[in-house]
Amino acid sequence: MAELWKSLPSWVRNIVVPILVLVLAWNLIWFVVGVVSTLFGLLIKGLLVVALAAVVVVLVKKATKS
């Protein structure tokens, strides 16, 4: 691997490789942000469904008492 690295021209080692690393890191960061935000959104939707179900249960119990 060291021989391959040393065989590359200096402009590839100093310019192209760091740009590729930055692009890959940027995409990885946004992938992680997307996954976390999706999971957070699903959690909020689940909590809303549970809250609405609880409200419906309370309203039905009130309606049956009167």
LUMLUMDREN-2810 file (N, C-alpha, C; in Angstrom, 1 decimal):
<atoms>
<atom><aa>M</aa><ch>A</ch><at>N</at><xx>0.8</xx><yy>-1.2</yy><zz>0.0</zz></atom>
<atom><aa>M</aa><ch>A</ch><at>CA</at><xx>0.0</xx><yy>0.0</yy><zz>0.0</zz></atom>
<atom><aa>M</aa><ch>A</ch><at>C</at><xx>0.9</xx><yy>1.2</yy><zz>0.0</zz></atom>
<atom><aa>A</aa><ch>A</ch><at>N</at><xx>2.0</xx><yy>1.2</yy><zz>0.7</zz></atom>
<atom><aa>A</aa><ch>A</ch><at>CA</at><xx>2.9</xx><yy>2.3</yy><zz>0.8</zz></atom>
<atom><aa>A</aa><ch>A</ch><at>C</at><xx>3.5</xx><yy>2.6</yy><zz>-0.6</zz></atom>
<atom><aa>E</aa><ch>A</ch><at>N</at><xx>3.8</xx><yy>1.5</yy><zz>-1.3</zz></atom>
<atom><aa>E</aa><ch>A</ch><at>CA</at><xx>4.4</xx><yy>1.7</yy><zz>-2.7</zz></atom>
<atom><aa>E</aa><ch>A</ch><at>C</at><xx>3.3</xx><yy>2.3</yy><zz>-3.6</zz></atom>
<atom><aa>L</aa><ch>A</ch><at>N</at><xx>2.1</xx><yy>1.9</yy><zz>-3.5</zz></atom>
<atom><aa>L</aa><ch>A</ch><at>CA</at><xx>1.0</xx><yy>2.6</yy><zz>-4.3</zz></atom>
<atom><aa>L</aa><ch>A</ch><at>C</at><xx>0.9</xx><yy>4.0</yy><zz>-4.0</zz></atom>
<atom><aa>W</aa><ch>A</ch><at>N</at><xx>0.9</xx><yy>4.4</yy><zz>-2.7</zz></atom>
<atom><aa>W</aa><ch>A</ch><at>CA</at><xx>0.8</xx><yy>5.8</yy><zz>-2.3</zz></atom>
<atom><aa>W</aa><ch>A</ch><at>C</at><xx>2.0</xx><yy>6.6</yy><zz>-2.8</zz></atom>
<atom><aa>K</aa><ch>A</ch><at>N</at><xx>3.2</xx><yy>6.0</yy><zz>-2.7</zz></atom>
<atom><aa>K</aa><ch>A</ch><at>CA</at><xx>4.4</xx><yy>6.8</yy><zz>-3.2</zz></atom>
<atom><aa>K</aa><ch>A</ch><at>C</at><xx>4.4</xx><yy>6.9</yy><zz>-4.7</zz></atom>
<atom><aa>S</aa><ch>A</ch><at>N</at><xx>3.8</xx><yy>5.9</yy><zz>-5.4</zz></atom>
<atom><aa>S</aa><ch>A</ch><at>CA</at><xx>3.8</xx><yy>6.0</yy><zz>-6.9</zz></atom>
<atom><aa>S</aa><ch>A</ch><at>C</at><xx>2.8</xx><yy>7.0</yy><zz>-7.4</zz></atom>
<atom><aa>L</aa><ch>A</ch><at>N</at><xx>1.9</xx><yy>7.5</yy><zz>-6.6</zz></atom>
<atom><aa>L</aa><ch>A</ch><at>CA</at><xx>1.0</xx><yy>8.5</yy><zz>-7.1</zz></atom>
<atom><aa>L</aa><ch>A</ch><at>C</at><xx>1.7</xx><yy>9.9</yy><zz>-7.3</zz></atom>
<atom><aa>P</aa><ch>A</ch><at>N</at><xx>1.3</xx><yy>10.6</yy><zz>-8.3</zz></atom>
<atom><aa>P</aa><ch>A</ch><at>CA</at><xx>1.9</xx><yy>12.0</yy><zz>-8.4</zz></atom>
<atom><aa>P</aa><ch>A</ch><at>C</at><xx>1.5</xx><yy>12.8</yy><zz>-7.2</zz></atom>
<atom><aa>S</aa><ch>A</ch><at>N</at><xx>2.4</xx><yy>13.8</yy><zz>-6.9</zz></atom>
<atom><aa>S</aa><ch>A</ch><at>CA</at><xx>2.2</xx><yy>14.6</yy><zz>-5.7</zz></atom>
<atom><aa>S</aa><ch>A</ch><at>C</at><xx>0.9</xx><yy>15.4</yy><zz>-5.7</zz></atom>
<atom><aa>W</aa><ch>A</ch><at>N</at><xx>0.5</xx><yy>15.8</yy><zz>-6.9</zz></atom>
<atom><aa>W</aa><ch>A</ch><at>CA</at><xx>-0.8</xx><yy>16.6</yy><zz>-7.0</zz></atom>
<atom><aa>W</aa><ch>A</ch><at>C</at><xx>-2.0</xx><yy>15.7</yy><zz>-6.7</zz></atom>
<atom><aa>V</aa><ch>A</ch><at>N</at><xx>-1.9</xx><yy>14.4</yy><zz>-7.0</zz></atom>
<atom><aa>V</aa><ch>A</ch><at>CA</at><xx>-3.0</xx><yy>13.5</yy><zz>-6.6</zz></atom>
<atom><aa>V</aa><ch>A</ch><at>C</at><xx>-3.0</xx><yy>13.3</yy><zz>-5.1</zz></atom>
<atom><aa>R</aa><ch>A</ch><at>N</at><xx>-1.8</xx><yy>13.1</yy><zz>-4.5</zz></atom>
<atom><aa>R</aa><ch>A</ch><at>CA</at><xx>-1.7</xx><yy>12.9</yy><zz>-3.1</zz></atom>
<atom><aa>R</aa><ch>A</ch><at>C</at><xx>-2.1</xx><yy>14.2</yy><zz>-2.3</zz></atom>
<atom><aa>N</aa><ch>A</ch><at>N</at><xx>-1.8</xx><yy>15.3</yy><zz>-2.8</zz></atom>
<atom><aa>N</aa><ch>A</ch><at>CA</at><xx>-2.0</xx><yy>16.6</yy><zz>-2.0</zz></atom>
<atom><aa>N</aa><ch>A</ch><at>C</at><xx>-3.4</xx><yy>17.3</yy><zz>-2.3</zz></atom>
<atom><aa>I</aa><ch>A</ch><at>N</at><xx>-4.0</xx><yy>17.0</yy><zz>-3.5</zz></atom>
<atom><aa>I</aa><ch>A</ch><at>CA</at><xx>-5.2</xx><yy>17.6</yy><zz>-3.8</zz></atom>
<atom><aa>I</aa><ch>A</ch><at>C</at><xx>-6.4</xx><yy>16.7</yy><zz>-4.0</zz></atom>
<atom><aa>V</aa><ch>A</ch><at>N</at><xx>-6.2</xx><yy>15.7</yy><zz>-4.8</zz></atom>
<atom><aa>V</aa><ch>A</ch><at>CA</at><xx>-7.3</xx><yy>14.8</yy><zz>-5.2</zz></atom>
<atom><aa>V</aa><ch>A</ch><at>C</at><xx>-7.8</xx><yy>13.9</yy><zz>-4.0</zz></atom>
<atom><aa>V</aa><ch>A</ch><at>N</at><xx>-6.8</xx><yy>13.3</yy><zz>-3.3</zz></atom>
<atom><aa>V</aa><ch>A</ch><at>CA</at><xx>-7.2</xx><yy>12.4</yy><zz>-2.2</zz></atom>
<atom><aa>V</aa><ch>A</ch><at>C</at><xx>-7.8</xx><yy>13.2</yy><zz>-1.1</zz></atom>
<atom><aa>P</aa><ch>A</ch><at>N</at><xx>-7.3</xx><yy>14.3</yy><zz>-0.6</zz></atom>
<atom><aa>P</aa><ch>A</ch><at>CA</at><xx>-8.1</xx><yy>15.0</yy><zz>0.4</zz></atom>
<atom><aa>P</aa><ch>A</ch><at>C</at><xx>-9.5</xx><yy>15.5</yy><zz>0.0</zz></atom>
<atom><aa>I</aa><ch>A</ch><at>N</at><xx>-9.6</xx><yy>15.9</yy><zz>-1.2</zz></atom>
<atom><aa>I</aa><ch>A</ch><at>CA</at><xx>-11.0</xx><yy>16.3</yy><zz>-1.7</zz></atom>
<atom><aa>I</aa><ch>A</ch><at>C</at><xx>-11.9</xx><yy>15.0</yy><zz>-1.7</zz></atom>
<atom><aa>L</aa><ch>A</ch><at>N</at><xx>-11.4</xx><yy>13.9</yy><zz>-2.1</zz></atom>
<atom><aa>L</aa><ch>A</ch><at>CA</at><xx>-12.2</xx><yy>12.7</yy><zz>-2.0</zz></atom>
<atom><aa>L</aa><ch>A</ch><at>C</at><xx>-12.6</xx><yy>12.3</yy><zz>-0.6</zz></atom>
<atom><aa>V</aa><ch>A</ch><at>N</at><xx>-11.6</xx><yy>12.4</yy><zz>0.3</zz></atom>
<atom><aa>V</aa><ch>A</ch><at>CA</at><xx>-11.9</xx><yy>12.1</yy><zz>1.7</zz></atom>
<atom><aa>V</aa><ch>A</ch><at>C</at><xx>-12.9</xx><yy>13.1</yy><zz>2.3</zz></atom>
<atom><aa>L</aa><ch>A</ch><at>N</at><xx>-12.8</xx><yy>14.4</yy><zz>1.9</zz></atom>
<atom><aa>L</aa><ch>A</ch><at>CA</at><xx>-13.8</xx><yy>15.4</yy><zz>2.4</zz></atom>
<atom><aa>L</aa><ch>A</ch><at>C</at><xx>-15.2</xx><yy>15.1</yy><zz>1.9</zz></atom>
<atom><aa>V</aa><ch>A</ch><at>N</at><xx>-15.3</xx><yy>14.7</yy><zz>0.6</zz></atom>
<atom><aa>V</aa><ch>A</ch><at>CA</at><xx>-16.6</xx><yy>14.4</yy><zz>0.0</zz></atom>
<atom><aa>V</aa><ch>A</ch><at>C</at><xx>-17.2</xx><yy>13.2</yy><zz>0.7</zz></atom>
<atom><aa>L</aa><ch>A</ch><at>N</at><xx>-16.4</xx><yy>12.1</yy><zz>0.9</zz></atom>
<atom><aa>L</aa><ch>A</ch><at>CA</at><xx>-16.9</xx><yy>10.9</yy><zz>1.5</zz></atom>
<atom><aa>L</aa><ch>A</ch><at>C</at><xx>-17.3</xx><yy>11.2</yy><zz>3.0</zz></atom>
<atom><aa>A</aa><ch>A</ch><at>N</at><xx>-16.5</xx><yy>12.0</yy><zz>3.7</zz></atom>
<atom><aa>A</aa><ch>A</ch><at>CA</at><xx>-16.9</xx><yy>12.3</yy><zz>5.1</zz></atom>
<atom><aa>A</aa><ch>A</ch><at>C</at><xx>-18.2</xx><yy>13.1</yy><zz>5.1</zz></atom>
<atom><aa>W</aa><ch>A</ch><at>N</at><xx>-18.3</xx><yy>14.1</yy><zz>4.2</zz></atom>
<atom><aa>W</aa><ch>A</ch><at>CA</at><xx>-19.5</xx><yy>14.9</yy><zz>4.1</zz></atom>
<atom><aa>W</aa><ch>A</ch><at>C</at><xx>-20.8</xx><yy>14.1</yy><zz>3.9</zz></atom>
<atom><aa>N</aa><ch>A</ch><at>N</at><xx>-20.7</xx><yy>13.1</yy><zz>2.9</zz></atom>
<atom><aa>N</aa><ch>A</ch><at>CA</at><xx>-21.8</xx><yy>12.2</yy><zz>2.7</zz></atom>
<atom><aa>N</aa><ch>A</ch><at>C</at><xx>-22.1</xx><yy>11.3</yy><zz>3.8</zz></atom>
<atom><aa>L</aa><ch>A</ch><at>N</at><xx>-21.1</xx><yy>10.8</yy><zz>4.5</zz></atom>
<atom><aa>L</aa><ch>A</ch><at>CA</at><xx>-21.3</xx><yy>10.0</yy><zz>5.7</zz></atom>
<atom><aa>L</aa><ch>A</ch><at>C</at><xx>-22.0</xx><yy>10.8</yy><zz>6.8</zz></atom>
<atom><aa>I</aa><ch>A</ch><at>N</at><xx>-21.6</xx><yy>12.0</yy><zz>7.0</zz></atom>
<atom><aa>I</aa><ch>A</ch><at>CA</at><xx>-22.2</xx><yy>12.8</yy><zz>8.1</zz></atom>
<atom><aa>I</aa><ch>A</ch><at>C</at><xx>-23.6</xx><yy>13.1</yy><zz>7.8</zz></atom>
<atom><aa>W</aa><ch>A</ch><at>N</at><xx>-24.0</xx><yy>13.4</yy><zz>6.5</zz></atom>
<atom><aa>W</aa><ch>A</ch><at>CA</at><xx>-25.3</xx><yy>13.7</yy><zz>6.2</zz></atom>
<atom><aa>W</aa><ch>A</ch><at>C</at><xx>-26.2</xx><yy>12.4</yy><zz>6.2</zz></atom>
<atom><aa>F</aa><ch>A</ch><at>N</at><xx>-25.6</xx><yy>11.2</yy><zz>5.9</zz></atom>
<atom><aa>F</aa><ch>A</ch><at>CA</at><xx>-26.3</xx><yy>10.0</yy><zz>6.0</zz></atom>
<atom><aa>F</aa><ch>A</ch><at>C</at><xx>-26.7</xx><yy>9.7</yy><zz>7.5</zz></atom>
<atom><aa>V</aa><ch>A</ch><at>N</at><xx>-25.7</xx><yy>9.9</yy><zz>8.4</zz></atom>
<atom><aa>V</aa><ch>A</ch><at>CA</at><xx>-26.0</xx><yy>9.8</yy><zz>9.8</zz></atom>
<atom><aa>V</aa><ch>A</ch><at>C</at><xx>-27.1</xx><yy>10.7</yy><zz>10.3</zz></atom>
<atom><aa>V</aa><ch>A</ch><at>N</at><xx>-27.0</xx><yy>12.0</yy><zz>9.8</zz></atom>
<atom><aa>V</aa><ch>A</ch><at>CA</at><xx>-28.0</xx><yy>13.0</yy><zz>10.2</zz></atom>
<atom><aa>V</aa><ch>A</ch><at>C</at><xx>-29.4</xx><yy>12.6</yy><zz>9.7</zz></atom>
<atom><aa>G</aa><ch>A</ch><at>N</at><xx>-29.4</xx><yy>12.1</yy><zz>8.5</zz></atom>
<atom><aa>G</aa><ch>A</ch><at>CA</at><xx>-30.7</xx><yy>11.6</yy><zz>7.9</zz></atom>
<atom><aa>G</aa><ch>A</ch><at>C</at><xx>-31.3</xx><yy>10.5</yy><zz>8.7</zz></atom>
<atom><aa>V</aa><ch>A</ch><at>N</at><xx>-30.5</xx><yy>9.5</yy><zz>9.0</zz></atom>
<atom><aa>V</aa><ch>A</ch><at>CA</at><xx>-31.0</xx><yy>8.3</yy><zz>9.8</zz></atom>
<atom><aa>V</aa><ch>A</ch><at>C</at><xx>-31.5</xx><yy>8.8</yy><zz>11.2</zz></atom>
<atom><aa>V</aa><ch>A</ch><at>N</at><xx>-30.7</xx><yy>9.6</yy><zz>11.8</zz></atom>
<atom><aa>V</aa><ch>A</ch><at>CA</at><xx>-31.2</xx><yy>10.1</yy><zz>13.2</zz></atom>
<atom><aa>V</aa><ch>A</ch><at>C</at><xx>-32.4</xx><yy>10.9</yy><zz>13.1</zz></atom>
<atom><aa>S</aa><ch>A</ch><at>N</at><xx>-32.5</xx><yy>11.8</yy><zz>12.1</zz></atom>
<atom><aa>S</aa><ch>A</ch><at>CA</at><xx>-33.8</xx><yy>12.6</yy><zz>12.0</zz></atom>
<atom><aa>S</aa><ch>A</ch><at>C</at><xx>-35.0</xx><yy>11.7</yy><zz>11.6</zz></atom>
<atom><aa>T</aa><ch>A</ch><at>N</at><xx>-34.7</xx><yy>10.7</yy><zz>10.8</zz></atom>
<atom><aa>T</aa><ch>A</ch><at>CA</at><xx>-35.8</xx><yy>9.8</yy><zz>10.4</zz></atom>
<atom><aa>T</aa><ch>A</ch><at>C</at><xx>-36.3</xx><yy>9.1</yy><zz>11.6</zz></atom>
<atom><aa>L</aa><ch>A</ch><at>N</at><xx>-35.4</xx><yy>8.5</yy><zz>12.4</zz></atom>
<atom><aa>L</aa><ch>A</ch><at>CA</at><xx>-35.8</xx><yy>7.8</yy><zz>13.7</zz></atom>
<atom><aa>L</aa><ch>A</ch><at>C</at><xx>-36.5</xx><yy>8.8</yy><zz>14.6</zz></atom>
<atom><aa>F</aa><ch>A</ch><at>N</at><xx>-36.1</xx><yy>10.0</yy><zz>14.7</zz></atom>
<atom><aa>F</aa><ch>A</ch><at>CA</at><xx>-36.7</xx><yy>11.0</yy><zz>15.6</zz></atom>
<atom><aa>F</aa><ch>A</ch><at>C</at><xx>-38.1</xx><yy>11.3</yy><zz>15.1</zz></atom>
<atom><aa>G</aa><ch>A</ch><at>N</at><xx>-38.3</xx><yy>11.4</yy><zz>13.8</zz></atom>
<atom><aa>G</aa><ch>A</ch><at>CA</at><xx>-39.6</xx><yy>11.7</yy><zz>13.3</zz></atom>
<atom><aa>G</aa><ch>A</ch><at>C</at><xx>-40.5</xx><yy>10.5</yy><zz>13.5</zz></atom>
<atom><aa>L</aa><ch>A</ch><at>N</at><xx>-40.1</xx><yy>9.3</yy><zz>13.3</zz></atom>
<atom><aa>L</aa><ch>A</ch><at>CA</at><xx>-40.9</xx><yy>8.1</yy><zz>13.6</zz></atom>
<atom><aa>L</aa><ch>A</ch><at>C</at><xx>-41.3</xx><yy>8.1</yy><zz>15.1</zz></atom>
<atom><aa>L</aa><ch>A</ch><at>N</at><xx>-40.4</xx><yy>8.4</yy><zz>16.0</zz></atom>
<atom><aa>L</aa><ch>A</ch><at>CA</at><xx>-40.7</xx><yy>8.4</yy><zz>17.4</zz></atom>
<atom><aa>L</aa><ch>A</ch><at>C</at><xx>-41.8</xx><yy>9.4</yy><zz>17.7</zz></atom>
<atom><aa>I</aa><ch>A</ch><at>N</at><xx>-41.7</xx><yy>10.6</yy><zz>17.1</zz></atom>
<atom><aa>I</aa><ch>A</ch><at>CA</at><xx>-42.7</xx><yy>11.7</yy><zz>17.3</zz></atom>
<atom><aa>I</aa><ch>A</ch><at>C</at><xx>-44.0</xx><yy>11.2</yy><zz>16.8</zz></atom>
<atom><aa>K</aa><ch>A</ch><at>N</at><xx>-44.1</xx><yy>10.6</yy><zz>15.6</zz></atom>
<atom><aa>K</aa><ch>A</ch><at>CA</at><xx>-45.3</xx><yy>10.1</yy><zz>15.0</zz></atom>
<atom><aa>K</aa><ch>A</ch><at>C</at><xx>-45.9</xx><yy>9.0</yy><zz>15.9</zz></atom>
<atom><aa>G</aa><ch>A</ch><at>N</at><xx>-45.1</xx><yy>8.1</yy><zz>16.4</zz></atom>
<atom><aa>G</aa><ch>A</ch><at>CA</at><xx>-45.6</xx><yy>7.1</yy><zz>17.3</zz></atom>
<atom><aa>G</aa><ch>A</ch><at>C</at><xx>-46.2</xx><yy>7.7</yy><zz>18.6</zz></atom>
<atom><aa>L</aa><ch>A</ch><at>N</at><xx>-45.5</xx><yy>8.7</yy><zz>19.2</zz></atom>
<atom><aa>L</aa><ch>A</ch><at>CA</at><xx>-46.1</xx><yy>9.3</yy><zz>20.4</zz></atom>
<atom><aa>L</aa><ch>A</ch><at>C</at><xx>-47.4</xx><yy>10.0</yy><zz>20.1</zz></atom>
<atom><aa>L</aa><ch>A</ch><at>N</at><xx>-47.5</xx><yy>10.6</yy><zz>18.9</zz></atom>
<atom><aa>L</aa><ch>A</ch><at>CA</at><xx>-48.7</xx><yy>11.3</yy><zz>18.6</zz></atom>
<atom><aa>L</aa><ch>A</ch><at>C</at><xx>-49.9</xx><yy>10.3</yy><zz>18.4</zz></atom>
<atom><aa>V</aa><ch>A</ch><at>N</at><xx>-49.6</xx><yy>9.1</yy><zz>17.8</zz></atom>
<atom><aa>V</aa><ch>A</ch><at>CA</at><xx>-50.6</xx><yy>8.1</yy><zz>17.7</zz></atom>
<atom><aa>V</aa><ch>A</ch><at>C</at><xx>-51.1</xx><yy>7.6</yy><zz>19.1</zz></atom>
<atom><aa>V</aa><ch>A</ch><at>N</at><xx>-50.1</xx><yy>7.4</yy><zz>19.9</zz></atom>
<atom><aa>V</aa><ch>A</ch><at>CA</at><xx>-50.5</xx><yy>6.9</yy><zz>21.3</zz></atom>
<atom><aa>V</aa><ch>A</ch><at>C</at><xx>-51.3</xx><yy>8.0</yy><zz>22.0</zz></atom>
<atom><aa>A</aa><ch>A</ch><at>N</at><xx>-50.9</xx><yy>9.2</yy><zz>21.9</zz></atom>
<atom><aa>A</aa><ch>A</ch><at>CA</at><xx>-51.6</xx><yy>10.3</yy><zz>22.6</zz></atom>
<atom><aa>A</aa><ch>A</ch><at>C</at><xx>-53.1</xx><yy>10.4</yy><zz>22.0</zz></atom>
<atom><aa>L</aa><ch>A</ch><at>N</at><xx>-53.2</xx><yy>10.3</yy><zz>20.7</zz></atom>
<atom><aa>L</aa><ch>A</ch><at>CA</at><xx>-54.5</xx><yy>10.4</yy><zz>20.1</zz></atom>
<atom><aa>L</aa><ch>A</ch><at>C</at><xx>-55.4</xx><yy>9.2</yy><zz>20.6</zz></atom>
<atom><aa>A</aa><ch>A</ch><at>N</at><xx>-54.8</xx><yy>8.0</yy><zz>20.7</zz></atom>
<atom><aa>A</aa><ch>A</ch><at>CA</at><xx>-55.5</xx><yy>6.9</yy><zz>21.1</zz></atom>
<atom><aa>A</aa><ch>A</ch><at>C</at><xx>-56.0</xx><yy>7.0</yy><zz>22.6</zz></atom>
<atom><aa>A</aa><ch>A</ch><at>N</at><xx>-55.1</xx><yy>7.6</yy><zz>23.4</zz></atom>
<atom><aa>A</aa><ch>A</ch><at>CA</at><xx>-55.5</xx><yy>7.9</yy><zz>24.8</zz></atom>
<atom><aa>A</aa><ch>A</ch><at>C</at><xx>-56.6</xx><yy>8.9</yy><zz>24.9</zz></atom>
<atom><aa>V</aa><ch>A</ch><at>N</at><xx>-56.6</xx><yy>9.9</yy><zz>24.1</zz></atom>
<atom><aa>V</aa><ch>A</ch><at>CA</at><xx>-57.7</xx><yy>10.9</yy><zz>24.1</zz></atom>
<atom><aa>V</aa><ch>A</ch><at>C</at><xx>-59.0</xx><yy>10.2</yy><zz>23.7</zz></atom>
<atom><aa>V</aa><ch>A</ch><at>N</at><xx>-58.9</xx><yy>9.4</yy><zz>22.7</zz></atom>
<atom><aa>V</aa><ch>A</ch><at>CA</at><xx>-60.2</xx><yy>8.7</yy><zz>22.2</zz></atom>
<atom><aa>V</aa><ch>A</ch><at>C</at><xx>-60.7</xx><yy>7.8</yy><zz>23.3</zz></atom>
<atom><aa>V</aa><ch>A</ch><at>N</at><xx>-59.8</xx><yy>7.1</yy><zz>24.0</zz></atom>
<atom><aa>V</aa><ch>A</ch><at>CA</at><xx>-60.3</xx><yy>6.2</yy><zz>25.1</zz></atom>
<atom><aa>V</aa><ch>A</ch><at>C</at><xx>-60.9</xx><yy>7.0</yy><zz>26.2</zz></atom>
<atom><aa>V</aa><ch>A</ch><at>N</at><xx>-60.3</xx><yy>8.1</yy><zz>26.5</zz></atom>
<atom><aa>V</aa><ch>A</ch><at>CA</at><xx>-60.9</xx><yy>9.0</yy><zz>27.6</zz></atom>
<atom><aa>V</aa><ch>A</ch><at>C</at><xx>-62.3</xx><yy>9.5</yy><zz>27.2</zz></atom>
<atom><aa>L</aa><ch>A</ch><at>N</at><xx>-62.3</xx><yy>10.0</yy><zz>26.0</zz></atom>
<atom><aa>L</aa><ch>A</ch><at>CA</at><xx>-63.6</xx><yy>10.5</yy><zz>25.5</zz></atom>
<atom><aa>L</aa><ch>A</ch><at>C</at><xx>-64.7</xx><yy>9.5</yy><zz>25.4</zz></atom>
<atom><aa>V</aa><ch>A</ch><at>N</at><xx>-64.4</xx><yy>8.3</yy><zz>25.0</zz></atom>
<atom><aa>V</aa><ch>A</ch><at>CA</at><xx>-65.3</xx><yy>7.2</yy><zz>24.9</zz></atom>
<atom><aa>V</aa><ch>A</ch><at>C</at><xx>-65.8</xx><yy>6.8</yy><zz>26.3</zz></atom>
<atom><aa>K</aa><ch>A</ch><at>N</at><xx>-64.9</xx><yy>6.7</yy><zz>27.3</zz></atom>
<atom><aa>K</aa><ch>A</ch><at>CA</at><xx>-65.3</xx><yy>6.4</yy><zz>28.7</zz></atom>
<atom><aa>K</aa><ch>A</ch><at>C</at><xx>-66.2</xx><yy>7.5</yy><zz>29.2</zz></atom>
<atom><aa>K</aa><ch>A</ch><at>N</at><xx>-65.9</xx><yy>8.8</yy><zz>28.9</zz></atom>
<atom><aa>K</aa><ch>A</ch><at>CA</at><xx>-66.8</xx><yy>9.9</yy><zz>29.4</zz></atom>
<atom><aa>K</aa><ch>A</ch><at>C</at><xx>-68.2</xx><yy>9.8</yy><zz>28.8</zz></atom>
<atom><aa>A</aa><ch>A</ch><at>N</at><xx>-68.2</xx><yy>9.4</yy><zz>27.5</zz></atom>
<atom><aa>A</aa><ch>A</ch><at>CA</at><xx>-69.5</xx><yy>9.3</yy><zz>26.8</zz></atom>
<atom><aa>A</aa><ch>A</ch><at>C</at><xx>-70.3</xx><yy>8.2</yy><zz>27.3</zz></atom>
<atom><aa>T</aa><ch>A</ch><at>N</at><xx>-69.7</xx><yy>7.1</yy><zz>27.7</zz></atom>
<atom><aa>T</aa><ch>A</ch><at>CA</at><xx>-70.4</xx><yy>5.9</yy><zz>28.2</zz></atom>
<atom><aa>T</aa><ch>A</ch><at>C</at><xx>-70.9</xx><yy>6.2</yy><zz>29.6</zz></atom>
<atom><aa>K</aa><ch>A</ch><at>N</at><xx>-70.3</xx><yy>7.0</yy><zz>30.4</zz></atom>
<atom><aa>K</aa><ch>A</ch><at>CA</at><xx>-70.7</xx><yy>7.3</yy><zz>31.8</zz></atom>
<atom><aa>K</aa><ch>A</ch><at>C</at><xx>-72.0</xx><yy>8.2</yy><zz>31.8</zz></atom>
<atom><aa>S</aa><ch>A</ch><at>N</at><xx>-72.1</xx><yy>9.1</yy><zz>30.8</zz></atom>
<atom><aa>S</aa><ch>A</ch><at>CA</at><xx>-73.2</xx><yy>10.0</yy><zz>30.8</zz></atom>
<atom><aa>S</aa><ch>A</ch><at>C</at><xx>-74.4</xx><yy>9.5</yy><zz>30.0</zz></atom>
</atoms>
